[in-house]
Amino acid sequence: MPSALADAEVAAAPSALRAVLDSPLYRGATIALFLSGLGVSAAAPQITLFLVDDLHTSLTTAGLYYLTNITAPLAGYLIGTRSDRTGKRLGLFRICAVAAFLGWTAMAFSTQVWMPFVISSLILAFSGAAGSQLFAAIHDSLQETAGAAGDGVVSVIRMALTAGWIIGPVLGSLLAATAGPRVMLVCTGICALAQIVPMGFARTTEPGNAPATSATTTTPAHAHAPAPAPAPPRVHHKRPGLSAMLPLLAFTGLYICVYAGEPIKYGYLTIYMRTDIHLGTAVSGAVIAIQPLIELILMPVAVLTARRIGMMRLMVFGAGCGVGANLCFALTGDTIGMFAGQILMGCVWGVFAALGIIVAQRLLPEAVATASAIFMSSPALASAVGGVTGGIGVDLLGLPHVFLAPAVYGVIATIGFTVMSRSRHTVR
C-alpha cells in the first residue's frame, strides 16, 4: 500500500501539468496569474519608498497606506456573490483587471499624498478579485471533469503567481532605480491589463449547468445530465448564510494573522536594509526575491505532504515558520539573517500558496466564487492590519524591532490552526 501511494503521488504532478497544458482555460489562467504576480510584486516593495521619497510623507503615514486595503474584502465579497449568482466568472475577471490597470496608472500620476490613498480604497480594491474569479472558473472546470489531479492542477496554476513574485521584486527595484517609481507603477498597470490577453479565447461552463461527474470540459449551457430541473443561465447559488460561512471566516481570520507581517516587511524591510544594513539595490532585490523562489520549490512538496498528514496540520508548521522568519528580521541585523528570514517565509508561503485556496473553497463548496473572493481579498485586509501595526510599531519599537509584532500574530495563527486541525469538521 505505501508503494502504491508513492507511485500515485509521483504520477500526480505530471498528470496535473499535462492537464494545465492541454486546457486553454488552465493555460490562460497560468499566464494571467504570472503577469499579475509580476506586476504586483514589482510595486509592493516600492510603494512606501514612493510615498516617502516622491510624495514626501512620513514613515508612519506611509505605513498607514496599507489601511486603504480594508475595502478590498467588501469589493471581493460583492464580486464573488455576483459571480455565484450569474456564473459569469471571466467577464467579472476582465472588469477587475481593467480596474487594476486604471488604479495603478492613476497612482503613477499622483501628485498629492491623499491621491494614492483614495485610488487604493476605491479602485484597486476591486483588482484582487480578478484572481479569485480565475480560481472559481478553474474550480468549476475541475468539478465537471472530476479529475484525480485536481489539487495538483490548482497548485501548478498557483505556482505561476509565485513565479511572477520571484522576478517582480528584482525588476521593480531596478526599474524604479533607473526610470523612477512612476514608470514602475505604470508598468504594474500594464501587467494588470495584459492579464486579459491570454484569457481572451478561454471558455468556461457556468456552474450548475453540468454535473460534477461529467467528462466534458466544454459542455454548452443548454446541455445537461439528468437533474431535477435545468437552471437558466442566470440562476445559480443563493448567497450563503453566516453560519455556513463561519468555518471559512475562521480560517481566513487566521490566514490574516499569518499575512499581516507582509505589509510590515514590504513597508520597512527594504528601508531597513538600505539605511541600516547598507545593502545594495541588487542584494536587497535578491533578499526579497528568494522568498518566492523557495515558495515555488516547496509548493508541489506541500501538496504531496498534505495528502499524508492533512492540509490543516501542515498549515500549523507554515505558521510556525512565519514566527521564526519575523524573529530573524527583528533580532539578527545582518545579511545572513535577512536571507534566513526570507527562506523561512518561503516555507510559509510554500504551504499557504499551494493549499490556501483549496481549503477555502472546500470550506464553502456551495459558493466557491464567494469563498475564493473572501480568501483572496484577505491579504488586502491583512495589509490594513499590518499597515496600522507597522505604522504604530515603527514609532514605538523602531527598526528592526517592529518585526516582533508580526511574530506575535504568527503565534496566534499557529495556535488557531492547531485547534482547527483537531476539529472533526476540518479539511483534510
C-alpha positions as CSV (number, residue, x, y, z in Angstrom):
1,M,0.0,0.0,0.0
2,P,2.7,2.6,0.8
3,S,4.4,1.7,-2.5
4,A,1.1,2.2,-4.4
5,L,0.5,5.5,-2.7
6,A,4.0,6.7,-3.5
7,D,3.5,5.7,-7.2
8,A,0.2,7.6,-7.3
9,E,1.8,10.7,-5.9
10,V,4.7,10.6,-8.3
11,A,2.3,10.3,-11.2
12,A,0.1,13.2,-9.9
13,A,2.5,16.1,-10.8
14,P,3.0,15.1,-14.5
15,S,-0.8,14.5,-14.8
16,A,-1.6,17.9,-13.4
17,L,1.0,19.6,-15.6
18,R,-0.4,17.8,-18.7
19,A,-3.9,18.9,-17.7
20,V,-2.8,22.5,-17.5
21,L,-1.0,22.4,-20.9
22,D,-4.0,20.7,-22.6
23,S,-6.6,23.2,-21.4
24,P,-7.0,26.7,-22.9
25,L,-8.6,27.8,-19.6
26,Y,-5.8,26.5,-17.4
27,R,-3.1,27.7,-19.7
28,G,-4.6,31.2,-19.9
29,A,-5.1,31.4,-16.2
30,T,-1.5,30.3,-15.6
31,I,-0.1,33.1,-17.8
32,A,-2.6,35.7,-16.4
33,L,-1.6,34.9,-12.8
34,F,2.1,35.1,-13.7
35,L,1.5,38.6,-15.1
36,S,-0.5,39.6,-12.0
37,G,2.3,38.4,-9.7
38,L,5.0,40.1,-11.8
39,G,3.2,43.5,-11.7
40,V,2.1,43.5,-8.0
41,S,5.4,42.2,-6.7
42,A,7.3,44.9,-8.6
43,A,5.2,47.6,-6.9
44,A,4.8,46.2,-3.4
45,P,8.3,46.8,-2.0
46,Q,8.4,50.2,-3.7
47,I,5.2,51.8,-2.6
48,T,6.5,53.0,0.7
49,L,9.6,54.4,-0.9
50,F,7.4,56.2,-3.5
51,L,5.3,57.8,-0.8
52,V,8.3,58.8,1.3
53,D,10.7,59.9,-1.5
54,D,8.3,61.3,-4.1
55,L,5.3,62.5,-2.2
56,H,7.4,63.4,0.9
57,T,5.3,61.8,3.6
58,S,6.5,60.4,6.9
59,L,7.3,56.7,7.6
60,T,4.2,56.5,9.8
61,T,1.9,57.9,7.2
62,A,3.4,55.7,4.5
63,G,2.7,52.6,6.7
64,L,-0.9,53.7,7.1
65,Y,-1.3,53.5,3.3
66,Y,-2.0,49.8,3.7
67,L,-5.0,50.6,5.8
68,T,-6.7,51.5,2.4
69,N,-6.9,47.8,1.7
70,I,-9.6,47.4,4.2
71,T,-12.2,48.0,1.4
72,A,-10.9,45.1,-0.7
73,P,-12.7,42.3,1.2
74,L,-16.0,44.1,0.7
75,A,-15.2,44.6,-3.0
76,G,-14.2,40.9,-3.2
77,Y,-17.4,39.8,-1.5
78,L,-19.6,41.8,-3.9
79,I,-17.8,40.4,-6.9
80,G,-17.9,36.9,-5.5
81,T,-21.6,36.8,-4.7
82,R,-22.3,38.3,-8.1
83,S,-20.3,35.6,-9.7
84,D,-22.0,32.9,-7.8
85,R,-25.4,34.2,-8.9
86,T,-24.6,34.7,-12.6
87,G,-21.8,32.3,-13.2
88,K,-20.0,34.9,-15.4
89,R,-16.6,34.3,-14.0
90,L,-14.4,35.6,-16.8
91,G,-16.5,38.7,-17.5
92,L,-16.0,39.8,-13.9
93,F,-12.4,38.9,-14.2
94,R,-11.9,41.3,-17.1
95,I,-13.7,44.1,-15.3
96,C,-11.4,43.7,-12.3
97,A,-8.3,43.6,-14.5
98,V,-9.3,46.9,-16.1
99,A,-9.9,48.4,-12.7
100,A,-6.3,47.3,-11.7
101,F,-4.9,49.0,-14.8
102,L,-6.7,52.2,-14.1
103,G,-5.8,52.2,-10.5
104,W,-2.0,51.6,-10.9
105,T,-1.8,54.1,-13.7
106,A,-3.6,56.8,-11.7
107,M,-1.2,56.0,-8.8
108,A,1.7,56.7,-11.1
109,F,0.4,60.2,-11.8
110,S,-0.3,61.1,-8.2
111,T,0.9,64.5,-7.0
112,Q,-0.6,64.7,-3.6
113,V,-0.3,62.4,-0.6
114,W,-4.1,61.8,-0.4
115,M,-4.4,60.6,-4.0
116,P,-2.8,57.1,-3.6
117,F,-5.0,56.5,-0.5
118,V,-8.2,57.3,-2.4
119,I,-7.1,55.4,-5.5
120,S,-6.3,52.3,-3.5
121,S,-9.5,52.5,-1.5
122,L,-11.9,53.0,-4.4
123,I,-10.3,51.4,-7.5
124,L,-7.6,49.0,-6.5
125,A,-10.0,47.4,-4.0
126,F,-11.5,45.5,-6.9
127,S,-8.3,44.4,-8.5
128,G,-7.7,41.5,-6.2
129,A,-11.0,39.9,-7.2
130,A,-9.6,39.2,-10.7
131,G,-7.6,36.2,-9.4
132,S,-10.5,34.9,-7.4
133,Q,-12.6,34.7,-10.5
134,L,-10.0,32.7,-12.3
135,F,-9.8,30.2,-9.4
136,A,-13.6,30.0,-9.3
137,A,-13.6,29.2,-13.1
138,I,-10.9,26.6,-12.6
139,H,-12.9,25.0,-9.7
140,D,-16.0,24.8,-12.0
141,S,-14.0,23.1,-14.7
142,L,-12.4,20.6,-12.3
143,Q,-15.8,19.8,-10.8
144,E,-17.0,18.9,-14.2
145,T,-14.1,16.8,-15.2
146,A,-13.8,15.2,-11.8
147,G,-10.1,14.6,-12.5
148,A,-7.8,12.9,-9.9
149,A,-5.2,15.6,-10.3
150,G,-7.5,18.5,-9.2
151,D,-5.4,19.7,-6.3
152,G,-2.3,19.4,-8.4
153,V,-3.8,21.5,-11.2
154,V,-4.6,24.3,-8.8
155,S,-1.1,24.1,-7.3
156,V,0.5,24.2,-10.8
157,I,-1.5,27.3,-11.8
158,R,-0.9,28.9,-8.4
159,M,2.8,28.4,-8.9
160,A,2.7,30.8,-11.9
161,L,1.6,33.6,-9.5
162,T,4.6,32.7,-7.3
163,A,6.9,32.7,-10.3
164,G,5.9,36.3,-11.0
165,W,6.7,37.2,-7.4
166,I,10.2,35.8,-7.9
167,I,11.0,38.1,-10.9
168,G,8.9,41.1,-10.0
169,P,10.8,42.5,-6.9
170,V,14.1,42.5,-8.7
171,L,12.7,44.0,-11.9
172,G,10.7,46.5,-9.8
173,S,13.8,47.6,-7.8
174,L,15.9,48.0,-11.0
175,L,13.2,49.8,-12.9
176,A,12.5,52.2,-10.0
177,A,16.2,52.9,-9.6
178,T,16.8,53.6,-13.3
179,A,13.5,55.0,-14.7
180,G,11.8,56.1,-11.5
181,P,8.9,54.7,-9.4
182,R,6.2,56.3,-11.5
183,V,7.4,54.4,-14.6
184,M,7.4,51.3,-12.5
185,L,3.8,51.9,-11.4
186,V,2.7,52.3,-15.0
187,C,4.3,49.0,-15.9
188,T,2.4,47.4,-13.0
189,G,-0.8,48.7,-14.5
190,I,0.2,47.3,-17.9
191,C,0.8,43.9,-16.4
192,A,-2.7,44.0,-14.8
193,L,-4.3,44.8,-18.2
194,A,-2.3,42.2,-20.0
195,Q,-3.9,39.5,-17.9
196,I,-6.9,39.8,-20.2
197,V,-4.9,38.7,-23.3
198,P,-4.2,35.0,-22.5
199,M,-7.8,34.6,-21.3
200,G,-9.3,36.2,-24.4
201,F,-10.5,32.9,-26.0
202,A,-10.8,30.7,-22.9
203,R,-14.3,29.3,-22.4
204,T,-16.0,28.1,-19.2
205,T,-19.2,26.3,-18.4
206,E,-21.4,28.1,-15.9
207,P,-21.7,26.3,-12.6
208,G,-24.8,24.3,-12.0
209,N,-25.2,23.5,-15.7
210,A,-23.2,20.3,-15.7
211,P,-22.9,17.6,-13.1
212,A,-19.7,17.1,-11.1
213,T,-19.1,13.8,-12.8
214,S,-19.4,15.0,-16.4
215,A,-16.4,14.1,-18.6
216,T,-16.5,17.1,-20.9
217,T,-15.0,20.5,-20.2
218,T,-16.9,22.4,-22.9
219,T,-20.5,21.4,-22.2
220,P,-22.8,24.0,-23.7
221,A,-25.0,25.9,-21.4
222,H,-28.1,24.1,-22.7
223,A,-26.7,20.6,-22.3
224,H,-27.5,18.8,-19.0
225,A,-27.2,15.4,-17.4
226,P,-30.3,14.3,-15.7
227,A,-31.1,16.8,-13.0
228,P,-34.2,17.9,-11.0
229,A,-34.6,21.0,-13.2
230,P,-32.4,22.7,-15.8
231,A,-31.2,26.0,-14.4
232,P,-31.4,29.0,-16.7
233,P,-28.0,30.8,-17.3
234,R,-28.6,33.5,-14.7
235,V,-30.0,31.3,-11.9
236,H,-27.3,29.9,-9.6
237,H,-26.4,29.7,-5.9
238,K,-28.1,31.7,-3.2
239,R,-26.0,33.9,-1.1
240,P,-24.6,31.7,1.7
241,G,-25.7,32.4,5.3
242,L,-23.4,33.5,8.1
243,S,-23.5,30.1,9.8
244,A,-22.4,28.4,6.7
245,M,-19.5,30.8,6.3
246,L,-18.2,30.6,9.9
247,P,-15.5,27.9,9.2
248,L,-14.3,29.9,6.1
249,L,-14.3,33.1,8.2
250,A,-12.3,31.5,11.0
251,F,-9.8,30.1,8.5
252,T,-9.5,33.5,6.8
253,G,-9.0,35.3,10.1
254,L,-6.1,33.0,11.0
255,Y,-4.7,33.5,7.5
256,I,-4.8,37.2,8.0
257,C,-2.7,36.8,11.1
258,V,-0.1,35.0,9.1
259,Y,-0.2,37.5,6.3
260,A,-0.2,40.6,8.5
261,G,3.6,40.6,8.5
262,E,3.9,41.0,4.8
263,P,3.0,44.7,4.6
264,I,5.3,45.4,7.5
265,K,8.1,43.5,5.7
266,Y,7.5,45.2,2.4
267,G,7.0,48.6,4.1
268,Y,10.1,48.6,6.2
269,L,12.4,45.7,5.3
270,T,13.6,47.5,2.2
271,I,14.2,50.7,4.1
272,Y,15.9,48.8,6.9
273,M,18.3,47.0,4.5
274,R,19.1,50.3,2.7
275,T,19.6,52.7,5.7
276,D,20.8,50.4,8.5
277,I,22.4,47.4,6.9
278,H,23.5,49.4,3.8
279,L,22.8,46.6,1.3
280,G,23.0,47.5,-2.4
281,T,19.9,47.5,-4.7
282,A,20.7,44.2,-6.3
283,V,21.3,42.4,-3.0
284,S,18.1,43.9,-1.5
285,G,16.2,42.7,-4.5
286,A,17.7,39.2,-4.2
287,V,16.7,39.1,-0.5
288,I,13.1,40.0,-1.5
289,A,13.1,37.5,-4.4
290,I,14.4,34.5,-2.6
291,Q,11.2,34.0,-0.7
292,P,9.0,33.3,-3.7
293,L,11.8,31.1,-5.2
294,I,11.7,28.9,-2.1
295,E,7.9,29.0,-2.2
296,L,7.9,27.8,-5.8
297,I,10.2,24.9,-5.0
298,L,8.1,23.9,-1.9
299,M,4.6,24.2,-3.4
300,P,4.5,20.7,-5.0
301,V,6.1,19.3,-1.9
302,A,3.4,20.8,0.2
303,V,0.6,19.2,-1.9
304,L,2.2,15.7,-1.6
305,T,2.9,16.2,2.2
306,A,-0.7,17.4,2.8
307,R,-2.0,14.1,1.4
308,R,-0.1,12.3,4.1
309,I,-0.6,14.5,7.2
310,G,-3.6,16.7,6.3
311,M,-3.7,20.3,5.0
312,M,-4.5,22.0,8.3
313,R,-1.7,20.2,10.1
314,L,0.7,21.4,7.5
315,M,-0.5,24.9,8.0
316,V,0.4,24.7,11.7
317,F,4.0,24.2,10.5
318,G,3.8,27.0,8.0
319,A,2.5,29.5,10.6
320,G,5.3,28.5,12.9
321,C,7.9,29.2,10.2
322,G,6.4,32.7,10.0
323,V,7.2,33.3,13.6
324,G,10.8,32.3,13.1
325,A,11.1,34.5,10.0
326,N,10.0,37.6,11.8
327,L,12.3,36.9,14.7
328,C,15.2,36.7,12.2
329,F,14.2,40.2,10.8
330,A,13.9,41.6,14.3
331,L,16.9,40.2,16.0
332,T,19.7,39.3,13.6
333,G,20.7,42.6,11.9
334,D,22.8,41.2,9.1
335,T,22.6,40.0,5.5
336,I,22.5,36.3,6.6
337,G,19.7,37.0,8.9
338,M,17.7,38.7,6.2
339,F,18.2,35.7,3.8
340,A,17.3,33.2,6.6
341,G,14.1,35.1,7.4
342,Q,13.1,35.2,3.8
343,I,13.8,31.4,3.4
344,L,11.6,30.7,6.3
345,M,8.9,33.0,4.7
346,G,9.3,30.9,1.6
347,C,8.3,27.8,3.7
348,V,5.3,29.8,5.0
349,W,4.0,30.6,1.5
350,G,5.0,27.3,0.0
351,V,2.3,25.8,2.3
352,F,-0.3,28.6,2.1
353,A,0.0,29.5,-1.6
354,A,-0.3,25.8,-2.6
355,L,-3.2,24.9,-0.3
356,G,-5.0,28.0,1.0
357,I,-7.4,28.5,-1.9
358,I,-8.2,24.8,-2.0
359,V,-9.1,24.8,1.7
360,A,-11.2,28.0,1.4
361,Q,-13.2,26.5,-1.5
362,R,-13.8,23.3,0.4
363,L,-15.0,25.2,3.5
364,L,-17.8,26.8,1.4
365,P,-18.4,24.4,-1.5
366,E,-21.8,25.7,-2.3
367,A,-20.4,29.2,-3.2
368,V,-16.9,28.8,-4.5
369,A,-16.6,32.2,-6.0
370,T,-17.6,33.8,-2.8
371,A,-15.1,31.6,-0.9
372,S,-12.4,32.4,-3.4
373,A,-13.1,36.1,-3.3
374,I,-13.1,36.3,0.5
375,F,-9.9,34.3,0.8
376,M,-8.1,36.1,-1.9
377,S,-9.1,39.6,-0.7
378,S,-7.9,38.7,2.8
379,P,-4.3,39.7,2.0
380,A,-5.7,43.2,1.5
381,L,-7.3,43.2,4.9
382,A,-4.1,41.8,6.4
383,S,-2.3,44.6,4.7
384,A,-4.5,47.0,6.5
385,V,-3.9,45.3,9.8
386,G,-0.2,45.1,9.1
387,G,-0.1,48.7,7.9
388,V,-1.6,50.0,11.2
389,T,0.6,47.7,13.2
390,G,3.7,48.8,11.3
391,G,2.9,52.5,11.5
392,I,2.4,52.4,15.2
393,G,5.1,49.8,15.8
394,V,7.8,51.7,14.0
395,D,7.2,54.7,16.3
396,L,7.1,52.6,19.5
397,L,9.7,50.0,18.7
398,G,11.7,51.3,15.8
399,L,13.5,49.3,13.1
400,P,14.0,46.4,13.2
401,H,12.1,45.5,16.4
402,V,8.8,46.4,14.6
403,F,9.0,42.8,13.2
404,L,8.3,41.4,16.7
405,A,4.6,42.4,16.2
406,P,4.0,40.0,13.2
407,A,5.8,37.3,15.2
408,V,3.1,37.7,17.8
409,Y,0.4,37.5,15.1
410,G,2.2,34.3,13.9
411,V,1.9,32.7,17.3
412,I,-1.8,33.4,17.4
413,A,-2.2,31.8,13.9
414,T,-0.2,28.8,15.0
415,I,-2.4,28.2,17.9
416,G,-5.6,28.7,15.9
417,F,-4.6,26.3,13.1
418,T,-3.7,23.7,15.8
419,V,-7.2,24.0,17.1
420,M,-8.7,23.7,13.6
421,S,-6.5,20.7,12.8
422,R,-8.1,18.8,15.7
423,S,-11.7,19.7,14.7
424,R,-13.7,16.9,13.2
425,H,-15.1,19.5,10.7
426,T,-11.7,20.5,9.4
427,V,-10.5,20.0,5.8
428,R,-8.1,17.0,5.4
